[in-house]
């Protein structure tokens, strides 16, 4: 399966849905639940063993994934807004909680993500922020985008997690 091409269509995540996926340490999907399969528009065979970034939407700033990976590789959880891509080219927004899966010795053996419907009021703030971050990445690279995000959070006196949690509660 080739990576889908975005078509501007937006899929709604049900308010009571939990979209769950697990990956190995290389980011290949080892488990996904039915709500995840349904919104992605795939069969289990289509998605298991594939890199999780097959559902990464090009509208997502790389800065957010840098932040995410820095946290989970350090065995810290993160909550983040993510725009994902369905196999039909449509998109869906989620509020994701991502953590490392550890074995009994504390070694990372994979990653676990549970996603919920993103608060529409939060997206009114997140969408323009992500557009700005993406624009900065195109003109000044990841450094410019990351600096903008850090400066914004410092101005507000919050971490990204506090920022995103406050938005989700609007």
C-alpha positions as CSV (number, residue, x, y, z in Angstrom):
1,X,0.0,0.0,0.0
2,X,1.3,3.4,-1.0
3,X,0.9,6.4,1.3
4,X,-2.5,8.0,0.6
5,X,-2.7,11.4,-1.0
6,X,-4.7,14.0,1.0
7,X,-7.9,15.1,-0.7
8,X,-9.3,17.7,1.7
9,X,-12.0,15.4,3.1
10,X,-12.4,15.4,6.8
11,X,-13.5,12.5,8.9
12,X,-15.2,13.0,12.3
13,X,-13.9,11.0,15.3
14,X,-16.7,9.8,17.5
15,X,-16.8,11.5,20.9
16,X,-16.8,8.1,22.6
17,X,-14.1,6.4,20.5
18,X,-10.7,5.4,21.7
19,X,-8.3,4.9,18.7
20,X,-5.6,2.6,19.9
21,X,-2.4,1.4,18.2
22,X,0.9,-0.1,19.3
23,X,4.2,-0.2,17.4
24,X,7.5,-1.9,17.8
25,X,10.6,0.2,18.5
26,X,11.0,0.8,14.7
27,X,7.5,2.3,14.5
28,X,5.8,-0.6,12.7
29,X,2.2,-1.2,13.8
30,X,1.8,-4.4,15.9
31,X,-1.7,-3.8,17.1
32,X,-4.7,-1.5,16.3
33,X,-8.2,-1.6,17.6
34,X,-11.4,-1.6,15.5
35,X,-12.1,2.2,15.8
36,X,-8.6,2.9,14.6
37,X,-9.0,0.5,11.6
38,X,-12.4,2.0,10.8
39,X,-11.3,5.6,10.7
40,X,-8.1,4.8,8.8
41,X,-10.3,2.9,6.3
42,X,-8.1,-0.2,6.2
43,X,-8.3,-3.8,7.1
44,X,-6.1,-5.3,9.8
45,X,-4.0,-7.0,7.1
46,X,-3.5,-3.6,5.3
47,X,-2.1,-1.9,8.4
48,X,-0.3,-4.4,10.6
49,X,3.4,-4.4,10.0
50,X,3.3,-1.1,8.2
51,X,5.2,2.0,9.5
52,X,2.8,4.1,11.7
53,X,3.8,7.2,9.6
54,X,1.7,5.8,6.8
55,X,-1.2,7.8,8.5
56,X,0.9,10.9,9.0
57,X,-0.7,13.9,7.3
58,X,1.7,16.2,5.5
59,X,0.0,19.2,7.3
60,X,1.6,18.0,10.5
61,X,4.7,20.0,11.5
62,X,7.8,17.8,12.0
63,X,8.5,19.9,15.2
64,X,5.5,18.2,16.9
65,X,6.8,14.8,16.1
66,X,10.3,15.8,17.3
67,X,8.8,16.9,20.6
68,X,6.8,13.6,20.8
69,X,9.7,11.3,20.0
70,X,12.0,13.2,22.4
71,X,9.5,12.6,25.2
72,X,8.6,8.9,24.6
73,X,12.2,7.9,23.9
74,X,12.9,9.3,27.3
75,X,10.1,7.1,28.8
76,X,7.9,10.1,29.3
77,X,4.3,10.4,28.1
78,X,3.0,13.1,25.9
79,X,-0.4,14.5,24.9
80,X,-0.4,16.1,21.5
81,X,-2.8,17.2,18.8
82,X,-2.3,15.2,15.6
83,X,-3.8,15.4,12.2
84,X,-3.8,11.9,10.6
85,X,-4.5,10.6,7.1
86,X,-7.0,7.9,6.2
87,X,-6.3,5.5,3.4
88,X,-9.0,7.2,1.3
89,X,-7.1,10.5,1.5
90,X,-9.3,12.0,4.1
91,X,-8.0,13.5,7.4
92,X,-9.0,13.3,11.0
93,X,-7.8,15.3,14.1
94,X,-7.1,13.5,17.4
95,X,-5.8,14.3,20.8
96,X,-3.2,11.6,21.3
97,X,-1.6,10.2,24.4
98,X,1.6,8.4,23.5
99,X,3.8,6.4,25.8
100,X,6.7,4.0,25.6
101,X,5.9,0.3,26.4
102,X,8.5,-1.1,28.7
103,X,9.5,-4.7,29.6
104,X,10.1,-5.8,33.2
105,X,13.6,-4.4,33.0
106,X,12.4,-1.0,32.0
107,X,13.7,-1.3,28.4
108,X,11.5,0.2,25.7
109,X,9.9,-2.6,23.6
110,X,7.5,-0.4,21.6
111,X,5.1,2.5,21.8
112,X,1.4,2.8,22.7
113,X,-1.0,5.5,21.6
114,X,-4.6,6.2,22.6
115,X,-6.3,8.9,20.7
116,X,-9.6,10.7,21.4
117,X,-11.6,13.3,19.5
118,X,-9.8,16.6,19.5
119,X,-11.8,19.4,21.1
120,X,-13.1,21.6,18.2
121,X,-12.4,24.8,20.2
122,X,-8.8,23.7,20.7
123,X,-8.4,23.1,17.0
124,X,-9.3,26.7,16.4
125,X,-6.0,27.5,18.1
126,X,-4.0,24.4,17.0
127,X,-4.7,24.6,13.3
128,X,-3.2,28.1,12.8
129,X,-0.3,27.3,15.1
130,X,0.5,24.1,13.1
131,X,0.2,26.1,9.9
132,X,2.7,28.6,11.3
133,X,5.1,25.9,12.4
134,X,4.9,24.2,9.0
135,X,5.6,27.4,7.3
136,X,8.6,28.1,9.4
137,X,9.9,24.6,8.7
138,X,9.7,25.3,5.0
139,X,11.6,28.6,5.2
140,X,13.8,28.2,8.3
141,X,13.9,24.5,9.0
142,X,13.1,22.6,12.1
143,X,15.2,24.9,14.2
144,X,13.0,27.9,13.3
145,X,9.8,26.0,13.9
146,X,11.0,24.5,17.2
147,X,12.2,27.9,18.4
148,X,8.9,29.5,17.6
149,X,7.0,26.8,19.6
150,X,9.4,27.0,22.6
151,X,9.1,30.8,22.6
152,X,5.3,30.6,22.5
153,X,5.2,28.2,25.4
154,X,7.7,30.2,27.4
155,X,5.5,33.3,26.8
156,X,2.5,31.4,28.2
157,X,4.6,30.0,31.0
158,X,3.5,26.4,30.2
159,X,4.9,23.1,28.8
160,X,3.4,21.7,25.6
161,X,1.5,19.2,27.7
162,X,0.0,21.9,29.9
163,X,-0.8,23.9,26.8
164,X,-2.5,21.0,25.0
165,X,-4.3,19.8,28.1
166,X,-5.7,23.3,28.8
167,X,-6.9,23.5,25.2
168,X,-8.6,20.1,25.4
169,X,-10.5,21.3,28.4
170,X,-11.9,24.5,26.7
